[in-house]
Amino acid sequence: MNDQYKSGFAALIGRPNVGKSTLMNNLIGQKIAITSRKPQTTRNRIRTVYTSDEGQIVFTDTPGIHKSKNKLGEYMVGTAESAIREVDVILFLVEPTDYIGAGEKHIIEQLSKQNTPVILVINKIDMVKKEELLHFIDVYRKEMDFAEIVPVSALKKENTEELISCIMKYLPYGPAFYDEDTVTDQPQRQIVAELIREKALRCLDEEIPHGIAVTIEKMKWRKDIVDIDATIICERESHKGIIIGRQGSMLKKIGTEARKDIEKMLGSRVNLQLWVKVKKDWRDSDFLLKNFGYNQKDYE
């Protein structure tokens, strides 16, 4: 490794649903973080790794910062806010608008207390005209002294190379943290659970998704196939019925959609079995939160 090599950590911060996971997946060229149009899709801190000849960026995708309504919400916000303190550069993702809401103002307030350089990333530029964009940049520039302002389209991969160059500027010189083949530090089981949760988020009604978690009961490799047993946890009996659907149709749809992505990720055929269990108010139970992989120690 040459002495001009850079390596460091970059956190993606923003309100729910601004495209953090989509941007991270596209920057590293592989789907690791799940995406959906529903807010609060990302619950854990997810690390992915971008490696080039110039350097290595370890991205931390965080849950959207929002006003929490339960212990799961507190965990998500705590995870996001602790990520800000542990990185070399912060990417603050916003949408192209001149309206800066309470959510953004809260994040700006948190960021202005940090010494870490903040790059403002205006995402979804494919949705607006160029001249409008200049106006939006100006509005944000007045709010805070950003190290850089980079407009991108995560979905269309527009200007993402420029963003990588900007991030590299703020990283220290040093050897890589991960070998060049590593794209994430997430265990495969966790990625599989998240891919199933993503399909449930996309298939189900508005009120149910926040109340679900997914646990992997079994993941066993045979010669040319992986057997996976997974349980979708929900909070109410009525939700269980909706998740299963008429004659099991919804559960089958979730399973079929999830299996395609899991096979792609594992590079193998998959035999996926799904079950549904009710755990009342699990989002407010410390024991169950820890059991489902949301541990307060992650951000203390």
C-alpha positions, 0 to 999 in steps of 0.5 A: 500500500502506498503512503498516499493511500487514504482510509476513513469513516463517513456517516450518512445522516438525514431525515427518514426517506431521503435516499441514504440507503439507495445512495450507499448501495449505489456507491459500493455497487451492491445491495446491502441496505434495504430500501423502501418508500416508507420512512424508518426503513433502516433500523441498524447502523450498517457499514459498507466498504468502498475500496479504490486505488486511491483509498478506502471509505467505510460508510455508515448508513444510519437510521433517519433522525426523527422524534422517537415514539417508542424504545425502538425509535430511541434506539434508532435515533441513538444509533444515528447520533452516535455515528456522527461522533465517530467518523472523519466526515459526515454526509448530510443528505437532503432533498432538493427544496427551499423548505427546511423543516423542523427535522432538518433544522434539528439535524443542522443543530446537532451537526453544528456542534461537531468539529467533523467536516460536513458535506451537504449532499442534495439528493434526487436532483433528477426531480428538479430543474438546474436553475432551481437547484442553485436556489436550493443550494443557496438556501442551505448555504445560509443555514450552516457553513458546509465543507462542500455541497454536492448535488447527486441523484442516488437513483440515477447514479449522477455525480456520485464519482464527484461525491467520492472525490470530495469524501476522499479529501477529508480522510486521513492517510493510512492503510485500509481497514478491510481487505479489498473484497469486503463490501460490508461488516454485516453478518449474512444472517442479518442481511437475509433478515433485512431483505425479508423485512424490505419485501414485507415493507413493500408489500404490506399496508402502511400501519403494519411495517413499523411493527415488524421484525424478522428473525432467522431461525435456521440457515443451513448450506446443502450442496447446491441450495441454502435452507432458510427458516425465518419468522416475521414478528408482528405486534397484533393478531389482526396484523398476523392475518394481513401478513399471511393473507388469504390462503397464505397469498401475502406471505407467499408473495413476500417469500417469493420476492425476498428469495430472488434477492437472497439468491442474488446475494448468496450466489446460490439457490435458496429454499425459504420458509416463512412463519409469522408470530405475534409478540405484543408491543415488542418495540417497547420491550428491552428484552425483545429489542435486544433479542431481535438485534437492536442493542442499546450498547451499540450507541453508548 
